[in-house]
């Protein structure tokens, strides 16, 4: 484990002590694992997080999954019991983990702007460049992964306010136009959307890049200002506040300087989930966004959130999931974002998830010895 992961430890446990494990059915993960294996072997390995687990550590598990079809929930669990060892992620500050949720919105759009459809989704601009230690200008925070190359100089890219006020107009970067800037903002937060065009076509967009500024949660801002009670905060509560205060929408949205750019994502299977950071379709209820600076995509996590009950018909949330995505707000070793699916019902489910949770990572046997 590297120094970057020094704020937590992995505690070896047994499947017998993994509360809720015996009631889970992880059968749906095997097709996703096959997709992960194809991505790693045919395209490129996933970036290694500071925990030190890499795609090579994961491949024996994925190879075994490629030739395995579970006949029952018990056989699916037995597969993981055979090939992995569970480790509880324990934060050294004593705090529990935490989960939220995300979904893929359905947004009505037009391929041309008019008096109704006025708010664009933008493609990545050609003057936006990836930053690393070799090209980041002195004085620009290391958190900036993107910047602007203009006239031979690298600077921070314009923020949400500047872009909303027209910085990118006239460059032909628009994918489509929505009727609501609030809808566009929340697609930025979710990182993907299904686009429903006026002629009945359905498109899909997914994250391509960001302007580089840090994500700032507008829910936190509204709590701090006393506009929404902390106990009542949710996506629905934030949307309702914005609807009641149209004259303050810009000011609040511009508080989050982060701005997201998208790319078209062809729809091979309309029923499949969006393709996110791990470059495989997300499976509703089984895909987890994690902090990619710490964790590596493709690894299984068992999430237990006793107070999260509305996703499982009143039962506590206890599921094996795969790390397949990331996000600016997902920071820390035991911090996750649960993908609830696509459309309005998935959004209703996702919007109120803010729950403490226990995180256990399943490490393939050959690599597990490094963490004993």
VOBA-1610 file (N, C-alpha, C; in pm, whole numbers, padded with zeros to 5 digits, always signed):
BEGIN
Unk+00085-00119+00000Unk+00000+00000+00000Unk+00088+00124+00000Unk+00059+00223-00085Unk+00142+00342-00094Unk+00108+00441+00015Unk+00194+00545+00028Unk+00170+00648+00129Unk+00039+00721+00106Unk-00008+00728-00019Unk-00131+00799-00048Unk-00252+00730+00015Unk-00239+00605+00052Unk-00351+00532+00110Unk-00334+00516+00261Unk-00257+00605+00323Unk-00222+00587+00463Unk-00332+00628+00561Unk-00443+00681+00512Unk-00550+00721+00603Unk-00651+00610+00628Unk-00620+00488+00581Unk-00708+00374+00607Unk-00626+00246+00607Unk-00685+00142+00659Unk-00622+00011+00656Unk-00721-00091+00601Unk-00669-00199+00548Unk-00752-00311+00505Unk-00746-00419+00612Unk-00861-00459+00661Unk-00869-00562+00764Unk-00924-00691+00703Unk-00843-00795+00703Unk-00887-00924+00648Unk-01005-00977+00731Unk-01110-01017+00662Unk-01226-01076+00727Unk-01265-01202+00650Unk-01366-01271+00695Unk-01414-01389+00623Unk-01551-01360+00563Unk-01586-01438+00463Unk-01719-01422+00404Unk-01828-01452+00508Unk-01798-01539+00602Unk-01896-01572+00706Unk-01930-01452+00793Unk-01836-01360+00807Unk-01861-01243+00892Unk-01905-01121+00810Unk-01921-01139+00680Unk-01964-01031+00593Unk-02117-01025+00597Unk-02168-00937+00680Unk-02313-00937+00708Unk-02393-00905+00582Unk-02487-00993+00550Unk-02570-00976+00432Unk-02521-01052+00310Unk-02399-01101+00315Unk-02341-01170+00199Unk-02426-01289+00156Unk-02472-01367+00251Unk-02544-01491+00217Unk-02681-01466+00154Unk-02727-01341+00157Unk-02858-01309+00098Unk-02846-01240-00038Unk-02723-01216-00083Unk-02706-01141-00207Unk-02702-01234-00327Unk-02740-01180-00442Unk-02733-01253-00567Unk-02649-01174-00667Unk-02518-01201-00674Unk-02431-01126-00765Unk-02423-01184-00905Unk-02522-01264-00946Unk-02516-01331-01076Unk-02501-01234-01192Unk-02559-01116-01181Unk-02556-01021-01292Unk-02420-00963-01321Unk-02322-00984-01231Unk-02191-00922-01248Unk-02105-00991-01353Unk-02137-01115-01389Unk-02044-01192-01472Unk-02032-01136-01613Unk-02141-01091-01671Unk-02134-01031-01805Unk-02052-00902-01801Unk-02069-00824-01696Unk-01991-00701-01682Unk-01843-00733-01665Unk-01812-00838-01590Unk-01672-00877-01572Unk-01609-00921-01704Unk-01688-00986-01788Unk-01636-01023-01920Unk-01605-00897-02002Unk-01690-00796-01990Unk-01665-00670-02061Unk-01539-00602-02008Unk-01518-00607-01877Unk-01396-00549-01818Unk-01272-00620-01869Unk-01281-00751-01880Unk-01164-00826-01928Unk-01130-00787-02071Unk-01233-00771-02156Unk-01207-00730-02294Unk-01144-00591-02297Unk-01191-00501-02212Unk-01133-00367-02209Unk-00985-00371-02170Unk-00953-00450-02068Unk-00815-00457-02019Unk-00722-00523-02122Unk-00768-00634-02181Unk-00679-00710-02269Unk-00675-00656-02411Unk-00788-00601-02460Unk-00795-00559-02600Unk-00771-00409-02619Unk-00794-00331-02515Unk-00780-00185-02529Unk-00663-00137-02443Unk-00682-00127-02313Unk-00570-00092-02225Unk-00609-00120-02081Unk-00510-00148-01996Unk-00538-00174-01855Unk-00593-00049-01787Unk-00664-00070-01677Unk-00712+00042-01600Unk-00597+00107-01522Unk-00613+00234-01498Unk-00516+00308-01416Unk-00510+00250-01276Unk-00390+00234-01223Unk-00371+00177-01090Unk-00387+00284-00983Unk-00474+00261-00885Unk-00491+00355-00776Unk-00382+00339-00672Unk-00380+00431-00575Unk-00272+00433-00477Unk-00275+00313-00383Unk-00386+00241-00377Unk-00391+00118-00298Unk-00291+00016-00350Unk-00261+00023-00479Unk-00160-00063-00537Unk-00214-00184-00611Unk-00344-00201-00614Unk-00402-00309-00693Unk-00408-00266-00840Unk-00370-00358-00929Unk-00369-00322-01071Unk-00448-00422-01154Unk-00456-00395-01282Unk-00534-00481-01371Unk-00478-00623-01377Unk-00345-00637-01364Unk-00286-00771-01363Unk-00336-00851-01242Unk-00355-00784-01130Unk-00408-00851-01012Unk-00551-00899-01035Unk-00623-00825-01117Unk-00765-00853-01140Unk-00787-00961-01246Unk-00694-00974-01341Unk-00717-01061-01457Unk-00745-01208-01423Unk-00680-01269-01322Unk-00715-01408-01292Unk-00862-01426-01256Unk-00918-01331-01182Unk-01060-01335-01147Unk-01146-01320-01272Unk-01110-01226-01358Unk-01189-01202-01479Unk-01179-01320-01576Unk-01062-01381-01582Unk-01046-01497-01669Unk-01134-01613-01622Unk-01138-01633-01490Unk-01223-01740-01436Unk-01371-01709-01461Unk-01408-01580-01451Unk-01547-01541-01473Unk-01589-01560-01618Unk-01493-01550-01710Unk-01525-01562-01853Unk-01582-01699-01887Unk-01541-01800-01810Unk-01585-01937-01840Unk-01687-01989-01739Unk-01747-01897-01664Unk-01837-01941-01557Unk-01975-01879-01575Unk-02076-01962-01568Unk-02214-01915-01569Unk-02282-01964-01443Unk-02321-01874-01353Unk-02380-01919-01227Unk-02515-01986-01249Unk-02537-02093-01177Unk-02665-02165-01188Unk-02764-02120-01081Unk-02715-02044-00983Unk-02799-02000-00872Unk-02725-01887-00800Unk-02797-01812-00715Unk-02728-01712-00634Unk-02615-01773-00550Unk-02640-01892-00496Unk-02537-01957-00413Unk-02413-01990-00494Unk-02433-02034-00619Unk-02316-02066-00702Unk-02240-01940-00740Unk-02311-01829-00759Unk-02244-01703-00789Unk-02161-01658-00669Unk-02217-01669-00549Unk-02140-01633-00430Unk-02021-01725-00411Unk-02041-01855-00438Unk-01933-01951-00421Unk-01817-01921-00515Unk-01846-01868-00633Unk-01740-01829-00726Unk-01648-01726-00660Unk-01707-01623-00602Unk-01626-01518-00539Unk-01557-01570-00413Unk-01623-01659-00341Unk-01560-01717-00221Unk-01438-01799-00258Unk-01441-01862-00376Unk-01330-01945-00423Unk-01213-01860-00471Unk-01243-01751-00538Unk-01139-01676-00609Unk-01092-01548-00539Unk-01160-01508-00431Unk-01127-01380-00367Unk-01122-01394-00215Unk-01061-01292-00155Unk-01067-01278-00010Unk-01119-01138+00023Unk-01211-01127+00119Unk-01267-00996+00152Unk-01184-00921+00256Unk-01172-00791+00236Unk-01103-00703+00330Unk-01192-00584+00361Unk-01216-00560+00488Unk-01293-00443+00529Unk-01205-00320+00521Unk-01257-00212+00460Unk-01185-00086+00452Unk-01215-00006+00579Unk-01114+00010+00663Unk-01133+00080+00790Unk-01059+00214+00785Unk-01135+00321+00796Unk-01074+00455+00802Unk-01008+00475+00937Unk-00890+00534+00936Unk-00817+00553+01061Unk-00880+00659+01150Unk-00965+00746+01092Unk-01032+00846+01175Unk-01155+00790+01245Unk-01185+00663+01222Unk-01296+00599+01290Unk-01432+00620+01226Unk-01440+00705+01125Unk-01568+00730+01060Unk-01605+00616+00967Unk-01735+00597+00948Unk-01781+00495+00854Unk-01767+00547+00712Unk-01789+00459+00617Unk-01794+00501+00478Unk-01925+00572+00450Unk-01944+00612+00324Unk-02062+00691+00289Unk-02097+00664+00143Unk-02227+00648+00116Unk-02272+00628-00022Unk-02376+00733-00061Unk-02368+00773-00185Unk-02473+00849-00252Unk-02511+00766-00375Unk-02588+00824-00466Unk-02626+00750-00586Unk-02634+00844-00705Unk-02622+00787-00824Unk-02634+00864-00947Unk-02714+00785-01048Unk-02758+00852-01153Unk-02842+00787-01253Unk-02818+00853-01388Unk-02878+00798-01491Unk-02869+00855-01625Unk-03002+00926-01656Unk-03003+01060-01658Unk-03128+01131-01685Unk-03175+01112-01830Unk-03304+01125-01849Unk-03364+01139-01982Unk-03394+01287-02003Unk-03340+01345-02110Unk-03355+01488-02134Unk-03412+01512-02273Unk-03519+01591-02282Unk-03572+01634-02411Unk-03478+01738-02470Unk-03439+01718-02597Unk-03344+01810-02660Unk-03386+01838-02803Unk-03320+01938-02859Unk-03333+01970-03001Unk-03193+01975-03062Unk-03184+01936-03189Unk-03053+01943-03254Unk-03022+02084-03303Unk-03120+02175-03292Unk-03098+02315-03325Unk-03156+02402-03214Unk-03093+02515-03185Unk-03147+02602-03080Unk-03268+02681-03130Unk-03358+02712-03039Unk-03470+02801-03068Unk-03508+02872-02939Unk-03624+02933-02934Unk-03660+03010-02816Unk-03689+02921-02696Unk-03713+02792-02719Unk-03739+02698-02609Unk-03612+02621-02571Unk-03546+02565-02670Unk-03426+02485-02645Unk-03303+02575-02663Unk-03251+02625-02550Unk-03149+02730-02555Unk-03019+02695-02484Unk-03014+02578-02416Unk-02902+02551-02327Unk-02824+02429-02376Unk-02700+02449-02422Unk-02628+02343-02494Unk-02554+02245-02403Unk-02536+02125-02458Unk-02435+02031-02410Unk-02317+02044-02506Unk-02198+02066-02453Unk-02081+02091-02536Unk-01990+01970-02545Unk-01931+01954-02665Unk-01820+01861-02683Unk-01692+01921-02623Unk-01592+01837-02612Unk-01463+01885-02562Unk-01401+01985-02659Unk-01362+02103-02611Unk-01299+02201-02700Unk-01156+02159-02735Unk-01108+02208-02852Unk-00974+02167-02896Unk-00864+02241-02820Unk-00898+02345-02745Unk-00794+02414-02666Unk-00789+02364-02521Unk-00866+02260-02491Unk-00860+02197-02358Unk-00758+02085-02363Unk-00658+02090-02276Unk-00554+01988-02276Unk-00546+01919-02141Unk-00498+01795-02144Unk-00472+01722-02021Unk-00346+01780-01956Unk-00350+01794-01824Unk-00234+01844-01750Unk-00171+01734-01667Unk-00039+01740-01656Unk+00034+01655-01562Unk+00153+01737-01511Unk+00242+01673-01439Unk+00352+01746-01378Unk+00450+01804-01480Unk+00442+01758-01605Unk+00535+01808-01706Unk+00488+01936-01772Unk+00357+01963-01770Unk+00308+02082-01843Unk+00221+02173-01758Unk+00201+02139-01630Unk+00118+02224-01544Unk+00194+02351-01509Unk+00134+02469-01535Unk+00206+02594-01506Unk+00227+02614-01356Unk+00334+02679-01323Unk+00364+02711-01183Unk+00250+02794-01125Unk+00204+02755-01007Unk+00097+02830-00943Unk-00041+02772-00964Unk-00055+02681-01061Unk-00185+02617-01083Unk-00192+02491-00998Unk-00293+02483-00916Unk-00306+02373-00820Unk-00294+02237-00889Unk-00230+02143-00820Unk-00211+02009-00878Unk-00342+01934-00898Unk-00451+01983-00837Unk-00581+01920-00855Unk-00634+01941-00997Unk-00577+02038-01070Unk-00624+02063-01206Unk-00567+01957-01300Unk-00657+01876-01355Unk-00616+01773-01451Unk-00631+01822-01594Unk-00692+01939-01612Unk-00711+01997-01745Unk-00678+02146-01740Unk-00641+02201-01856Unk-00613+02343-01866Unk-00636+02389-02009Unk-00609+02518-02034Unk-00628+02576-02166Unk-00493+02609-02228Unk-00472+02559-02350Unk-00352+02594-02427Unk-00393+02698-02530Unk-00342+02819-02515Unk-00380+02929-02605Unk-00259+03019-02626Unk-00223+03039-02751Unk-00109+03125-02781Unk+00022+03074-02724Unk+00032+02941-02709Unk+00153+02882-02656Unk+00163+02882-02505Unk+00059+02934-02438Unk+00059+02940-02292Unk-00052+02852-02235Unk-00024+02792-02120Unk-00122+02707-02051Unk-00176+02784-01932Unk-00308+02792-01922Unk-00375+02857-01809Unk-00492+02770-01765Unk-00555+02808-01653Unk-00678+02742-01614Unk-00786+02769-01719Unk-00871+02669-01745Unk-00977+02688-01843Unk-01088+02775-01781Unk-01161+02852-01861Unk-01273+02928-01806Unk-01370+02839-01729Unk-01436+02897-01630Unk-01523+02820-01542Unk-01668+02823-01589Unk-01757+02765-01509Unk-01898+02752-01548Unk-01960+02887-01584Unk-01936+02987-01502Unk-01998+03117-01529Unk-01955+03171-01665Unk-01826+03168-01692Unk-01774+03224-01818Unk-01828+03146-01937Unk-01835+03015-01925Unk-01888+02933-02036Unk-02037+02959-02053Unk-02112+02965-01942Unk-02255+02995-01952Unk-02280+03131-02017Unk-02187+03223-01999Unk-02205+03357-02054Unk-02156+03369-02199Unk-02120+03254-02261Unk-02097+03255-02404Unk-01956+03230-02452Unk-01866+03189-02364Unk-01726+03172-02404Unk-01709+03077-02522Unk-01791+02972-02531Unk-01772+02871-02635Unk-01866+02889-02755Unk-01947+02992-02754Unk-02042+03012-02864Unk-01969+03033-02996Unk-02026+02980-03103Unk-01973+03002-03237Unk-01862+02907-03278Unk-01831+02808-03193Unk-01723+02715-03226Unk-01774+02579-03274Unk-01906+02565-03285Unk-01963+02441-03337Unk-01947+02322-03245Unk-01940+02345-03115Unk-01917+02237-03019Unk-02046+02179-02962Unk-02160+02236-02997Unk-02286+02192-02938Unk-02327+02055-02991Unk-02360+01965-02900Unk-02415+01835-02936Unk-02566+01847-02955Unk-02631+01915-02860Unk-02776+01935-02863Unk-02809+02043-02762Unk-02934+02092-02769Unk-02978+02197-02678Unk-03095+02147-02593Unk-03091+02175-02464Unk-03198+02140-02371Unk-03280+02265-02340Unk-03397+02244-02277Unk-03485+02357-02247Unk-03455+02420-02111Unk-03372+02356-02030Unk-03351+02402-01893Unk-03203+02398-01857Unk-03150+02512-01808Unk-03011+02512-01765Unk-02993+02429-01638Unk-03100+02413-01560Unk-03094+02327-01442Unk-03079+02181-01485Unk-03154+02141-01589Unk-03138+02004-01642Unk-02994+01982-01688Unk-02938+02079-01760Unk-02800+02065-01808Unk-02704+02052-01690Unk-02725+02134-01588Unk-02638+02130-01470Unk-02639+01991-01407Unk-02759+01932-01391Unk-02765+01802-01324Unk-02712+01690-01412Unk-02717+01706-01544Unk-02648+01609-01630Unk-02497+01619-01609Unk-02447+01741-01589Unk-02306+01757-01556Unk-02272+01682-01428Unk-02359+01688-01330Unk-02334+01618-01203Unk-02338+01467-01223Unk-02431+01418-01305Unk-02446+01274-01325Unk-02340+01219-01421Unk-02299+01299-01518Unk-02193+01257-01610Unk-02238+01186-01735Unk-02370+01167-01753Unk-02422+01100-01872Unk-02570+01130-01883Unk-02625+01110-02003Unk-02770+01130-02022Unk-02815+01061-02150Unk-02944+01023-02150Unk-03009+00984-02275Unk-03081+01107-02329Unk-03060+01135-02456Unk-03118+01253-02519Unk-03236+01210-02606Unk-03351+01271-02582Unk-03472+01241-02659Unk-03500+01358-02753Unk-03471+01337-02882Unk-03487+01441-02981Unk-03634+01457-03022Unk-03665+01571-03082Unk-03803+01604-03117Unk-03862+01509-03221Unk-03776+01449-03303Unk-03826+01357-03407Unk-03835+01213-03359Unk-03814+01191-03229Unk-03827+01057-03174Unk-03696+00982-03158Unk-03587+01034-03217Unk-03458+00968-03201Unk-03411+00974-03057Unk-03335+00873-03018Unk-03274+00872-02885Unk-03123+00868-02902Unk-03056+00961-02841Unk-02910+00965-02840Unk-02860+00944-02699Unk-02731+00940-02688Unk-02671+00922-02556Unk-02541+01002-02552Unk-02518+01072-02440Unk-02392+01140-02421Unk-02329+01092-02290Unk-02198+01096-02288Unk-02127+01059-02166Unk-02007+01151-02149Unk-01951+01148-02032Unk-01840+01236-01995Unk-01723+01223-02093Unk-01668+01338-02133Unk-01548+01339-02217Unk-01431+01407-02148Unk-01459+01513-02075Unk-01353+01588-02006Unk-01421+01693-01919Unk-01341+01765-01841Unk-01395+01875-01760Unk-01303+01995-01771Unk-01356+02111-01734Unk-01277+02232-01743Unk-01159+02229-01646Unk-01174+02156-01536Unk-01061+02137-01446Unk-01080+02193-01307Unk-01177+02282-01290Unk-01200+02341-01159Unk-01261+02238-01064Unk-01237+02257-00935Unk-01288+02164-00835Unk-01440+02166-00832Unk-01498+02050-00805Unk-01643+02037-00788Unk-01683+02100-00655Unk-01785+02184-00657Unk-01839+02244-00534Unk-01987+02214-00528Unk-02030+02142-00426Unk-02168+02097-00416Unk-02261+02214-00384Unk-02363+02236-00469Unk-02455+02345-00441Unk-02548+02309-00326Unk-02568+02180-00300Unk-02647+02141-00183Unk-02582+02188-00054Unk-02451+02174-00047Unk-02376+02221+00071Unk-02390+02372+00086Unk-02384+02444-00026Unk-02400+02589-00023Unk-02537+02627+00032Unk-02643+02560-00014Unk-02778+02594+00029Unk-02800+02559+00176Unk-02734+02453+00223Unk-02740+02421+00366Unk-02673+02531+00447Unk-02553+02570+00404Unk-02478+02671+00478Unk-02551+02805+00482Unk-02628+02834+00379Unk-02703+02960+00375Unk-02837+02951+00449Unk-02868+02831+00499Unk-02995+02814+00569Unk-03115+02804+00478Unk-03092+02778+00349Unk-03203+02768+00254Unk-03272+02632+00258Unk-03195+02526+00286Unk-03249+02390+00297Unk-03191+02327+00423Unk-03274+02263+00500Unk-03228+02196+00621Unk-03139+02078+00583Unk-03031+02060+00659Unk-02938+01951+00629Unk-03008+01815+00623Unk-03105+01795+00711Unk-03175+01665+00716Unk-03264+01644+00594Unk-03295+01750+00522Unk-03387+01741+00408Unk-03317+01746+00273Unk-03184+01756+00273Unk-03114+01778+00147Unk-03124+01655+00056Unk-03154+01679-00069Unk-03160+01575-00172Unk-03162+01645-00307Unk-03144+01569-00413Unk-03153+01629-00546Unk-03290+01691-00565Unk-03396+01623-00518Unk-03531+01675-00534Unk-03549+01806-00460Unk-03493+01814-00338Unk-03505+01937-00259Unk-03431+02052-00326Unk-03314+02023-00383Unk-03237+02127-00451Unk-03312+02176-00575Unk-03366+02083-00654Unk-03443+02122-00773Unk-03564+02206-00735Unk-03633+02168-00628Unk-03751+02242-00585Unk-03713+02384-00544Unk-03599+02399-00474Unk-03554+02532-00433Unk-03521+02617-00555Unk-03452+02558-00653Unk-03417+02632-00774Unk-03542+02675-00850Unk-03645+02588-00853Unk-03770+02622-00921Unk-03841+02738-00851Unk-03828+02746-00718Unk-03894+02853-00642Unk-03816+02983-00648Unk-03689+02977-00687Unk-03603+03095-00683Unk-03532+03115-00817Unk-03609+03135-00925Unk-03547+03142-01058Unk-03447+03256-01071Unk-03467+03365-00996Unk-03377+03479-01008Unk-03241+03452-00944Unk-03230+03342-00868Unk-03104+03310-00800Unk-03035+03187-00859Unk-03094+03132-00965Unk-03040+03009-01023Unk-02896+03025-01070Unk-02869+03130-01147Unk-02733+03148-01200Unk-02631+03157-01087Unk-02659+03239-00990Unk-02565+03259-00879Unk-02532+03128-00810Unk-02634+03046-00787Unk-02612+02919-00716Unk-02538+02820-00806Unk-02580+02806-00931Unk-02513+02711-01020Unk-02368+02752-01044Unk-02342+02881-01055Unk-02205+02927-01081Unk-02114+02906-00960Unk-02172+02881-00843Unk-02089+02846-00727Unk-02006+02721-00757Unk-02063+02628-00837Unk-01988+02510-00880Unk-01917+02544-01010Unk-01790+02583-01000Unk-01714+02630-01116Unk-01682+02516-01214Unk-01691+02392-01166Unk-01662+02277-01252Unk-01757+02273-01371Unk-01705+02239-01487Unk-01787+02231-01609Unk-01749+02106-01685Unk-01849+02031-01731Unk-01827+01901-01793Unk-01852+01908-01943Unk-01766+01843-02019Unk-01783+01828-02163Unk-01817+01683-02194Unk-01890+01663-02304Unk-01946+01531-02334Unk-01902+01483-02471Unk-01927+01357-02495Unk-01909+01298-02627Unk-02032+01214-02658Unk-02062+01199-02786Unk-02170+01109-02826Unk-02132+00966-02789Unk-02228+00892-02738Unk-02206+00752-02701Unk-02307+00668-02778Unk-02265+00605-02888Unk-02359+00528-02971Unk-02435+00424-02888Unk-02562+00408-02920Unk-02647+00314-02846Unk-02658+00185-02925Unk-02581+00085-02884Unk-02593-00047-02945Unk-02713-00120-02887Unk-02730-00109-02757Unk-02842-00171-02687Unk-02908-00066-02600Unk-03028-00017-02638Unk-03093+00088-02559Unk-03121+00047-02415Unk-03127-00084-02390Unk-03154-00131-02254Unk-03029-00136-02167Unk-02913-00133-02232Unk-02788-00137-02156Unk-02763-00002-02090Unk-02689-00004-01982Unk-02658+00120-01913Unk-02556+00202-01990Unk-02533+00325-01947Unk-02435+00410-02013Unk-02294+00356-01992Unk-02207+00390-02086Unk-02066+00353-02072Unk-01995+00469-02003Unk-01934+00439-01890Unk-01874+00543-01808Unk-01722+00526-01807Unk-01657+00564-01697Unk-01511+00576-01694Unk-01439+00445-01721Unk-01496+00332-01679Unk-01431+00203-01702Unk-01453+00150-01844Unk-01527+00225-01924Unk-01551+00193-02066Unk-01632+00065-02086Unk-01716+00032-01989Unk-01809-00080-02003Unk-01947-00032-01958Unk-02056-00094-02006Unk-02189-00050-01967Unk-02211-00067-01816Unk-02272+00036-01756Unk-02303+00029-01613Unk-02427-00056-01592Unk-02423-00140-01489Unk-02536-00225-01453Unk-02607-00163-01334Unk-02735-00134-01352Unk-02812-00068-01246Unk-02807-00149-01117Unk-02781-00080-01008Unk-02778-00144-00878Unk-02652-00223-00849Unk-02563-00235-00947Unk-02441-00315-00929Unk-02314-00241-00969Unk-02328-00121-01024Unk-02212-00042-01064Unk-02188+00065-00958Unk-02061+00081-00922Unk-02023+00173-00816Unk-01917+00270-00868Unk-01937+00398-00840Unk-01833+00497-00867Unk-01747+00511-00743Unk-01615+00511-00762Unk-01520+00515-00651Unk-01416+00624-00677Unk-01333+00648-00579Unk-01222+00741-00593Unk-01110+00670-00671Unk-01092+00708-00795Unk-00995+00637-00880Unk-00851+00669-00845Unk-00829+00772-00761Unk-00695+00798-00714Unk-00649+00691-00615Unk-00746+00623-00553Unk-00717+00518-00455Unk-00744+00379-00514Unk-00860+00363-00573Unk-00905+00231-00620Unk-00888+00216-00771Unk-00889+00092-00815Unk-00873+00058-00956Unk-01003-00001-01008Unk-01045+00042-01126Unk-01170-00006-01183Unk-01169-00158-01199Unk-01289-00216-01189Unk-01308-00358-01212Unk-01311-00443-01087Unk-01264-00388-00975Unk-01261-00468-00852Unk-01399-00473-00786Unk-01430-00588-00724Unk-01560-00601-00656Unk-01556-00539-00516Unk-01665-00476-00480Unk-01684-00419-00346Unk-01817-00468-00291Unk-01818-00511-00166Unk-01945-00543-00100Unk-01983-00423-00013Unk-02099-00366-00042Unk-02145-00245+00026Unk-02261-00281+00118Unk-02248-00242+00244Unk-02357-00265+00340Unk-02396-00130+00401Unk-02518-00088+00371Unk-02572+00038+00422Unk-02705+00009+00490Unk-02702-00008+00620Unk-02821-00052+00694Unk-02936+00047+00686Unk-02906+00177+00679Unk-03013+00277+00677Unk-03066+00304+00537Unk-03000+00249+00435Unk-03047+00265+00297Unk-03141+00150+00265Unk-03270+00178+00265Unk-03369+00071+00249Unk-03459+00087+00127Unk-03465+00206+00067Unk-03564+00224-00039Unk-03521+00164-00173Unk-03397+00119-00185Unk-03354+00054-00310Unk-03385-00095-00311Unk-03414-00152-00194Unk-03440-00297-00185Unk-03569-00327-00111Unk-03675-00255-00150Unk-03809-00282-00096Unk-03811-00289+00057Unk-03744-00194+00119Unk-03748-00186+00265Unk-03637-00261+00337Unk-03561-00340+00263Unk-03451-00414+00325Unk-03322-00333+00318Unk-03232-00352+00414Unk-03104-00282+00408Unk-03027-00316+00280Unk-02955-00218+00228Unk-02877-00235+00107Unk-02752-00315+00140Unk-02739-00434+00083Unk-02623-00521+00104Unk-02595-00591-00028Unk-02501-00537-00106Unk-02480-00591-00241Unk-02334-00591-00280Unk-02299-00692-00360Unk-02169-00693-00427Unk-02179-00608-00552Unk-02081-00520-00570Unk-02083-00427-00682Unk-01945-00425-00747Unk-01937-00368-00867Unk-01809-00351-00934Unk-01777-00203-00946Unk-01652-00168-00921Unk-01606-00030-00936Unk-01590-00001-01084Unk-01679+00083-01138Unk-01682+00106-01282Unk-01683+00253-01321Unk-01687+00342-01223Unk-01695+00484-01256Unk-01629+00564-01146Unk-01620+00694-01167Unk-01563+00783-01068Unk-01635+00916-01078Unk-01596+01013-00998Unk-01660+01143-01001Unk-01586+01241-00912Unk-01600+01369-00943Unk-01527+01472-00869Unk-01561+01473-00721Unk-01686+01436-00688Unk-01729+01441-00548Unk-01702+01311-00473Unk-01649+01211-00544Unk-01626+01080-00482Unk-01482+01075-00437Unk-01460+01112-00312Unk-01325+01126-00259Unk-01311+01050-00129Unk-01215+00958-00125Unk-01189+00883-00002Unk-01194+00734-00025Unk-01138+00656+00067Unk-01126+00512+00049Unk-01257+00436+00061Unk-01350+00490+00140Unk-01479+00424+00163Unk-01591+00520+00125Unk-01585+00567+00002Unk-01682+00662-00053Unk-01727+00608-00186Unk-01858+00593-00204Unk-01908+00534-00327Unk-02035+00600-00375Unk-02060+00585-00504Unk-02179+00639-00570Unk-02245+00522-00642Unk-02367+00490-00604Unk-02438+00374-00657Unk-02516+00415-00782Unk-02497+00343-00892Unk-02574+00370-01015Unk-02710+00304-01004Unk-02817+00385-01010Unk-02953+00330-00993Unk-03024+00301-01124Unk-02967+00343-01238Unk-03030+00314-01367Unk-03056+00439-01448Unk-03146+00429-01545Unk-03175+00538-01638Unk-03321+00582-01625Unk-03344+00712-01644Unk-03480+00763-01645Unk-03525+00823-01513Unk-03649+00873-01514Unk-03700+00950-01400Unk-03713+00869-01272Unk-03757+00744-01283Unk-03772+00663-01162Unk-03637+00636-01098Unk-03536+00611-01182Unk-03401+00593-01128Unk-03353+00719-01060Unk-03391+00835-01117Unk-03353+00962-01056Unk-03419+00983-00921Unk-03547+00943-00910Unk-03615+00953-00781Unk-03547+00866-00676Unk-03502+00749-00718Unk-03432+00659-00625Unk-03297+00715-00585Unk-03225+00770-00684Unk-03088+00817-00658Unk-03084+00942-00572Unk-03183+01030-00591Unk-03174+01163-00534Unk-03172+01171-00384Unk-03221+01066-00315Unk-03228+01071-00169Unk-03128+00978-00101Unk-03034+00922-00176Unk-02935+00832-00116Unk-02821+00915-00057Unk-02811+00916+00074Unk-02701+00980+00148Unk-02689+00902+00278Unk-02614+00792+00276Unk-02617+00699+00387Unk-02478+00652+00428Unk-02456+00633+00559Unk-02333+00568+00603Unk-02330+00424+00553Unk-02210+00373+00529Unk-02199+00238+00472Unk-02065+00177+00507Unk-02063+00045+00515Unk-01939-00030+00529Unk-01895-00077+00391Unk-01765-00068+00365Unk-01708-00108+00237Unk-01612-00224+00261Unk-01632-00331+00186Unk-01534-00440+00184Unk-01491-00461+00039Unk-01362-00468+00016Unk-01312-00494-00118Unk-01274-00640-00127Unk-01312-00706-00239Unk-01276-00845-00263Unk-01151-00846-00351Unk-01043-00902-00297Unk-00915-00904-00367Unk-00886-01046-00415Unk-00855-01065-00543Unk-00822-01198-00594Unk-00711-01262-00511Unk-00718-01394-00498Unk-00631-01466-00404Unk-00483-01437-00420Unk-00436-01435-00544Unk-00291-01419-00564Unk-00241-01285-00514Unk-00326-01182-00518Unk-00284-01049-00474Unk-00314-01025-00326Unk-00405-01106-00271Unk-00453-01078-00135Unk-00342-01087-00031Unk-00242-01171-00054Unk-00135-01188+00044Unk-00057-01061+00070Unk-00059-00966-00024Unk+00014-00840-00005Unk-00052-00752+00102Unk-00175-00787+00141Unk-00251-00700+00231Unk-00277-00764+00367Unk-00218-00879+00392Unk-00235-00944+00521Unk-00157-00869+00630
//
